[in-house]
């Protein structure tokens, strides 16, 4: 399991990438099982449940990143790329 500093860096990087993809970010206390993304009209939303463990939050952030094309030139680490690949449909 990565160290807390690594989780923090991945989280920060994922939030930056999501913002570059056009997601609006919302933080809320939803009881620990509510992190996810959606589209409401023309707006993309990433809702982060602050009560959820950070590794689960990051997994949901990676799923959101994988759901959209990255803008050309978006910097993304190999660690985050690897997490995103788990959410790309192969079929």
DSSP file (Angstrom, degrees, kcal/mol; ACC not computed):
  #  RESIDUE AA STRUCTURE BP1 BP2  ACC     N-H-->O    O-->H-N    N-H-->O    O-->H-N    TCO  KAPPA ALPHA  PHI   PSI    X-CA   Y-CA   Z-CA
    1    1 A X              0   0    0      0, 0.0     0, 0.0     0, 0.0     0, 0.0   0.000 360.0 360.0 360.0 130.8    0.0    0.0    0.0
    2    2 A X        -     0   0    0      1,-0.1     2,-0.1     2,-0.1     5,-0.0  -0.182 360.0-101.0 -59.9 154.8    1.4    3.4   -0.9
    3    3 A X    >>  -     0   0    0      1,-0.1     4,-2.1     4,-0.0     3,-0.6  -0.348  35.0-105.0 -71.0 156.7    2.5    5.8    1.8
    4    4 A X  H 3> S+     0   0    0      1,-0.2     4,-2.5     2,-0.2     5,-0.2   0.840 121.0  55.9 -53.7 -36.6    0.2    8.7    2.7
    5    5 A X  H 3> S+     0   0    0      2,-0.2     4,-2.2     1,-0.2    -1,-0.2   0.903 107.6  49.1 -63.9 -39.7    2.4   11.2    0.9
    6    6 A X  H <> S+     0   0    0     -3,-0.6     4,-2.7     2,-0.2     5,-0.2   0.918 110.3  50.4 -65.6 -43.4    2.1    9.2   -2.3
    7    7 A X  H  X S+     0   0    0     -4,-2.1     4,-2.8     1,-0.2    -2,-0.2   0.929 110.6  50.8 -58.2 -44.4   -1.7    9.0   -1.9
    8    8 A X  H  X S+     0   0    0     -4,-2.5     4,-2.5     1,-0.2    -2,-0.2   0.899 110.9  47.4 -61.2 -41.9   -1.8   12.8   -1.4
    9    9 A X  H  X S+     0   0    0     -4,-2.2     4,-2.7     2,-0.2    -1,-0.2   0.917 112.8  48.5 -66.4 -43.1    0.2   13.4   -4.5
   10   10 A X  H  X S+     0   0    0     -4,-2.7     4,-2.8     2,-0.2    -2,-0.2   0.916 112.0  50.0 -62.6 -42.6   -1.9   11.1   -6.6
   11   11 A X  H  X S+     0   0    0     -4,-2.8     4,-2.4    -5,-0.2    -2,-0.2   0.951 112.6  46.1 -59.6 -50.7   -5.1   12.7   -5.3
   12   12 A X  H  X S+     0   0    0     -4,-2.5     4,-2.0     1,-0.2    -2,-0.2   0.906 113.9  48.7 -60.5 -43.0   -3.8   16.2   -6.1
   13   13 A X  H  X S+     0   0    0     -4,-2.7     4,-2.6     1,-0.2    -1,-0.2   0.925 110.6  50.8 -63.4 -44.5   -2.6   15.1   -9.5
   14   14 A X  H  X S+     0   0    0     -4,-2.8     4,-2.7     1,-0.2    -2,-0.2   0.902 109.1  51.0 -61.9 -41.2   -6.0   13.5  -10.3
   15   15 A X  H  X S+     0   0    0     -4,-2.4     4,-2.2     2,-0.2    -1,-0.2   0.910 110.7  49.7 -62.2 -41.5   -7.9   16.6   -9.2
   16   16 A X  H  X S+     0   0    0     -4,-2.0     4,-2.0     2,-0.2    -2,-0.2   0.926 112.1  47.2 -62.4 -45.8   -5.6   18.7  -11.6
   17   17 A X  H  X S+     0   0    0     -4,-2.6     4,-1.7     1,-0.2    -2,-0.2   0.924 110.9  51.7 -63.7 -44.4   -6.2   16.3  -14.5
   18   18 A X  H  <>S+     0   0    0     -4,-2.7     5,-2.5     1,-0.2     4,-0.5   0.906 108.7  51.0 -59.5 -41.7  -10.0   16.3  -13.9
   19   19 A X  H ><5S+     0   0    0     -4,-2.2     3,-1.1     1,-0.2    -1,-0.2   0.894 108.1  52.4 -62.2 -39.3  -10.1   20.1  -13.9
   20   20 A X  H 3<5S+     0   0    0     -4,-2.0    -1,-0.2     1,-0.3    -2,-0.2   0.811 106.2  54.7 -65.9 -29.0   -8.2   20.1  -17.2
   21   21 A X  T 3<5S-     0   0    0     -4,-1.7    -1,-0.3    -5,-0.1    -2,-0.2   0.539 126.4-102.7 -80.6  -6.9  -10.8   17.7  -18.6
   22   22 A X  T < 5 +     0   0    0     -3,-1.1    22,-0.6    -4,-0.5    -3,-0.2   0.529  69.4 149.3 100.4   6.9  -13.5   20.2  -17.6
   23   23 A X  E   < -a   44   0A   0     -5,-2.5     2,-0.4    -6,-0.2    -1,-0.3  -0.509  41.2-139.3 -74.0 140.4  -14.8   18.5  -14.4
   24   24 A X  E     -a   45   0A   0     20,-2.8    22,-2.7    -2,-0.2     2,-0.4  -0.838  23.3-139.1 -91.3 138.1  -16.2   20.7  -11.7
   25   25 A X  E     -a   46   0A   0     -2,-0.4     2,-0.4    20,-0.2    22,-0.2  -0.854  21.0-177.5-107.2 132.4  -15.1   19.3   -8.3
   26   26 A X  E     -a   47   0A   0     20,-2.7    22,-3.4    -2,-0.4     2,-0.5  -0.997  10.8-156.9-129.3 133.3  -17.4   19.2   -5.2
   27   27 A X  E     +a   48   0A   0     -2,-0.4     2,-0.3    20,-0.2    22,-0.2  -0.921  26.3 155.1-107.7 131.4  -16.4   18.0   -1.8
   28   28 A X  E     -a   49   0A   0     20,-2.7    22,-2.4    -2,-0.5     2,-0.8  -0.986  47.3-113.7-151.7 158.0  -19.1   16.7    0.5
   29   29 A X        +     0   0    0     -2,-0.3    20,-0.1    20,-0.2    -2,-0.0  -0.859  41.8 161.2 -95.9 107.5  -19.5   14.4    3.5
   30   30 A X        -     0   0    0     -2,-0.8     3,-0.4     0, 0.0    -1,-0.1   0.122  65.0 -90.3-117.2  18.6  -21.7   11.5    2.2
   31   31 A X  S    S-     0   0    0      1,-0.2    -2,-0.1     2,-0.1    18,-0.0   0.504  73.8 -67.3  88.8   3.8  -21.1    8.9    4.8
   32   32 A X  S    S+     0   0    0     20,-0.1    21,-0.3    21,-0.0    -1,-0.2   0.564 124.0  71.0  98.0   8.6  -18.1    7.2    3.1
   33   33 A X  S    S+     0   0    0     -3,-0.4    -2,-0.1    19,-0.1     0, 0.0   0.030  71.3  86.3-143.3  32.1  -19.6    5.6    0.0
   34   34 A X        +     0   0    0     -6,-0.1     2,-0.2     2,-0.0    13,-0.1   0.420  42.2 125.3-123.0   4.2  -20.4    8.5   -2.3
   35   35 A X        +     0   0    0     14,-0.2     2,-0.3    13,-0.1    13,-0.2  -0.457  39.5 117.1 -67.0 133.7  -17.4    9.5   -4.4
   36   36 A X  E     -B   47   0A   0     11,-2.3    11,-3.1    -2,-0.2     2,-0.3  -0.980  51.0-113.4-178.7 175.3  -18.3    9.4   -8.1
   37   37 A X  E     +B   46   0A   0     -2,-0.3     2,-0.3     9,-0.2     9,-0.2  -0.902  29.8 159.8-127.8 156.2  -18.7   11.3  -11.4
   38   38 A X  E     -B   45   0A   0      7,-2.1     7,-3.2    -2,-0.3     2,-0.5  -0.964  35.2-115.5-159.5 172.0  -21.6   12.3  -13.6
   39   39 A X  E     -B   44   0A   0     -2,-0.3     2,-0.6     5,-0.2     5,-0.2  -0.989  21.3-171.2-119.3 126.8  -22.7   14.6  -16.3
   40   40 A X  E >   -B   43   0A   0      3,-2.7     3,-2.1    -2,-0.5     2,-0.4  -0.936  67.6 -50.1-117.8 105.4  -25.6   17.0  -15.5
   41   41 A X  T 3  S-     0   0    0     -2,-0.6     0, 0.0     1,-0.3     0, 0.0  -0.558 123.7 -21.6  65.2-123.0  -26.7   18.8  -18.7
   42   42 A X  T 3  S+     0   0    0     -2,-0.4     2,-0.4    -3,-0.1    -1,-0.3   0.492 119.8  97.0 -93.1  -5.2  -23.5   20.1  -20.2
   43   43 A X  E <   - B   0  40A   0     -3,-2.1    -3,-2.7   -20,-0.0     2,-0.5  -0.699  62.0-147.2 -95.3 136.2  -21.5   20.0  -16.9
   44   44 A X  E     -aB  23  39A   0    -22,-0.6   -20,-2.8    -2,-0.4     2,-0.4  -0.844  21.1-164.9 -94.7 133.2  -19.2   17.3  -15.8
   45   45 A X  E     -aB  24  38A   0     -7,-3.2    -7,-2.1    -2,-0.5     2,-0.5  -0.959  18.8-168.1-125.1 139.2  -19.1   16.7  -12.0
   46   46 A X  E     -aB  25  37A   0    -22,-2.7   -20,-2.7    -2,-0.4     2,-0.6  -0.983  14.0-164.9-119.5 114.8  -16.8   14.9   -9.7
   47   47 A X  E     -aB  26  36A   0    -11,-3.1   -11,-2.3    -2,-0.5     2,-0.6  -0.897   3.7-159.3-104.0 123.8  -18.2   14.5   -6.2
   48   48 A X  E     -a   27   0A   0    -22,-3.4   -20,-2.7    -2,-0.6     2,-0.9  -0.908   9.4-147.1-109.7 118.5  -15.7   13.5   -3.6
   49   49 A X  E >   -a   28   0A   0     -2,-0.6     3,-1.9   -22,-0.2   -20,-0.2  -0.741   7.4-160.1 -82.6 107.3  -17.0   12.0   -0.4
   50   50 A X  T 3  S+     0   0    0    -22,-2.4   -21,-0.2    -2,-0.9    -1,-0.2   0.656  88.2  61.4 -67.0 -14.6  -14.6   13.2    2.2
   51   51 A X  T 3  S+     0   0    0    -23,-0.4    -1,-0.3     2,-0.1     2,-0.2   0.589  85.9  94.9 -85.1 -10.7  -15.6   10.4    4.6
   52   52 A X  S <  S-     0   0    0     -3,-1.9   -19,-0.1     1,-0.1   -20,-0.1  -0.557  91.4 -95.6 -81.3 143.8  -14.5    7.8    2.1
   53   53 A X    >>  -     0   0    0    -21,-0.3     4,-2.1    -2,-0.2     3,-0.7  -0.278  34.0-120.3 -57.0 143.9  -10.9    6.3    2.4
   54   54 A X  H 3> S+     0   0    0      1,-0.3     4,-2.8     2,-0.2     5,-0.2   0.826 110.6  57.7 -61.5 -34.3   -8.4    8.1    0.2
   55   55 A X  H 3> S+     0   0    0      1,-0.2     4,-1.7     2,-0.2    -1,-0.3   0.886 109.7  45.6 -64.9 -35.5   -7.5    5.0   -1.8
   56   56 A X  H <> S+     0   0    0     -3,-0.7     4,-2.0     2,-0.2    -2,-0.2   0.875 111.3  52.6 -72.1 -38.0  -11.2    4.5   -2.7
   57   57 A X  H  X S+     0   0    0     -4,-2.1     4,-2.4     1,-0.2    -2,-0.2   0.945 109.9  48.8 -59.5 -47.4  -11.5    8.2   -3.6
   58   58 A X  H  X S+     0   0    0     -4,-2.8     4,-2.6     1,-0.2    -1,-0.2   0.875 107.7  54.4 -63.4 -37.6   -8.4    7.9   -5.9
   59   59 A X  H  X S+     0   0    0     -4,-1.7     4,-1.9     1,-0.2    -1,-0.2   0.907 110.9  45.9 -62.4 -40.7   -9.8    4.9   -7.6
   60   60 A X  H  X S+     0   0    0     -4,-2.0     4,-2.1     2,-0.2    -2,-0.2   0.865 110.7  53.1 -69.4 -36.3  -13.0    6.8   -8.4
   61   61 A X  H  X S+     0   0    0     -4,-2.4     4,-2.4     2,-0.2    -2,-0.2   0.919 108.9  50.0 -62.3 -42.9  -11.0    9.8   -9.6
   62   62 A X  H  X S+     0   0    0     -4,-2.6     4,-2.5     1,-0.2    -2,-0.2   0.886 107.9  53.4 -63.0 -39.3   -9.1    7.4  -11.9
   63   63 A X  H  X S+     0   0    0     -4,-1.9     4,-0.9     2,-0.2    -1,-0.2   0.906 109.7  48.4 -61.9 -41.4  -12.4    6.0  -13.2
   64   64 A X  H >< S+     0   0    0     -4,-2.1     3,-0.6     2,-0.2     4,-0.4   0.922 111.2  49.4 -65.0 -44.0  -13.6    9.6  -14.0
   65   65 A X  H >< S+     0   0    0     -4,-2.4     3,-1.4     1,-0.2    -2,-0.2   0.923 110.1  51.4 -59.6 -44.1  -10.3   10.4  -15.8
   66   66 A X  H 3< S+     0   0    0     -4,-2.5    -1,-0.2     1,-0.3    -2,-0.2   0.694  98.7  67.5 -67.6 -18.5  -10.5    7.2  -17.8
   67   67 A X  T << S+     0   0    0     -4,-0.9     2,-0.3    -3,-0.6    -1,-0.3   0.614 103.9  43.9 -78.4 -11.3  -14.1    8.1  -18.9
   68   68 A X  S <  S-     0   0    0     -3,-1.4     2,-0.1    -4,-0.4   -47,-0.0  -0.932  90.6-100.1-133.5 153.1  -13.0   11.1  -20.9
   69   69 A X        -     0   0    0     -2,-0.3     2,-0.4     1,-0.1    -2,-0.1  -0.453  40.4-118.2 -68.3 144.4  -10.2   11.8  -23.4
   70   70 A X        -     0   0    0     -2,-0.1     3,-0.1     1,-0.1    -1,-0.1  -0.681  30.5-109.6 -81.7 135.5   -7.3   13.7  -22.1
   71   71 A X    >   -     0   0    0     -2,-0.4     3,-2.0     1,-0.1    -1,-0.1  -0.365  50.1 -84.6 -59.6 145.2   -6.6   17.1  -23.6
   72   72 A X  T 3  S+     0   0    0      1,-0.3    -1,-0.1    -3,-0.0     3,-0.1  -0.250 115.7  18.0 -53.3 132.3   -3.5   17.1  -25.8
   73   73 A X  T 3  S+     0   0    0      1,-0.3     2,-0.4    -3,-0.1    -1,-0.3   0.519  81.1 156.9  84.4   5.7   -0.4   17.7  -23.7
   74   74 A X    <   -     0   0    0     -3,-2.0     2,-0.4     1,-0.1    -1,-0.3  -0.500  41.0-131.8 -65.9 121.0   -2.0   16.9  -20.3
   75   75 A X        +     0   0    0     -2,-0.4     2,-0.3    -3,-0.1    -1,-0.1  -0.612  36.2 167.0 -75.7 130.6    0.8   15.9  -18.0
   76   76 A X        -     0   0    0     -2,-0.4   -62,-0.0   -59,-0.0    -2,-0.0  -0.978  30.2-124.3-147.2 130.8    0.0   12.6  -16.2
   77   77 A X     >  -     0   0    0     -2,-0.3     4,-2.5     1,-0.1     5,-0.2  -0.233  23.7-115.9 -71.9 160.7    2.3   10.4  -14.2
   78   78 A X  H  > S+     0   0    0      2,-0.2     4,-2.5     1,-0.2     5,-0.2   0.862 115.6  57.7 -63.0 -35.9    2.8    6.7  -14.9
   79   79 A X  H  > S+     0   0    0      2,-0.2     4,-1.7     1,-0.2    -1,-0.2   0.935 111.1  40.5 -61.2 -46.9    1.3    5.9  -11.5
   80   80 A X  H  > S+     0   0    0      2,-0.2     4,-2.4     1,-0.2    -2,-0.2   0.890 113.1  54.9 -71.0 -38.3   -2.0    7.7  -12.3
   81   81 A X  H  X S+     0   0    0     -4,-2.5     4,-2.2     1,-0.2    -2,-0.2   0.919 106.9  51.8 -57.4 -44.2   -2.0    6.3  -15.9
   82   82 A X  H  X S+     0   0    0     -4,-2.5     4,-0.8     1,-0.2    -1,-0.2   0.903 109.7  48.3 -60.8 -43.1   -1.7    2.8  -14.5
   83   83 A X  H >< S+     0   0    0     -4,-1.7     3,-0.6     1,-0.2     4,-0.3   0.895 111.1  51.3 -64.4 -39.2   -4.7    3.4  -12.1
   84   84 A X  H >< S+     0   0    0     -4,-2.4     3,-2.1     1,-0.2     4,-0.3   0.868  99.2  64.5 -66.7 -36.3   -6.7    4.8  -15.0
   85   85 A X  H >< S+     0   0    0     -4,-2.2     3,-1.2     1,-0.3    -1,-0.2   0.803  90.9  65.5 -58.7 -29.5   -6.0    1.8  -17.3
   86   86 A X  T << S+     0   0    0     -4,-0.8    -1,-0.3    -3,-0.6    -2,-0.2   0.699 103.4  47.8 -65.7 -17.1   -7.9   -0.4  -14.8
   87   87 A X  T <  S+     0   0    0     -3,-2.1     2,-0.5    -4,-0.3    -1,-0.2   0.383  84.1 107.0-106.5   2.5  -11.0    1.5  -15.8
   88   88 A X  S <  S-     0   0    0     -3,-1.2     2,-0.1    -4,-0.3   -21,-0.1  -0.714  74.1-120.0 -86.0 128.0  -10.7    1.4  -19.5
   89   89 A X        -     0   0    0     -2,-0.5    -2,-0.1     1,-0.1    -1,-0.1  -0.432  21.4-167.6 -66.7 135.0  -13.2   -0.9  -21.2
   90   90 A X              0   0    0     -2,-0.1    -1,-0.1     1,-0.1    -2,-0.0   0.413 360.0 360.0-101.6  -0.4  -11.5   -3.7  -23.2
   91   91 A X              0   0    0      0, 0.0    -1,-0.1     0, 0.0    -2,-0.1   0.420 360.0 360.0-116.2 360.0  -14.6   -4.8  -25.0
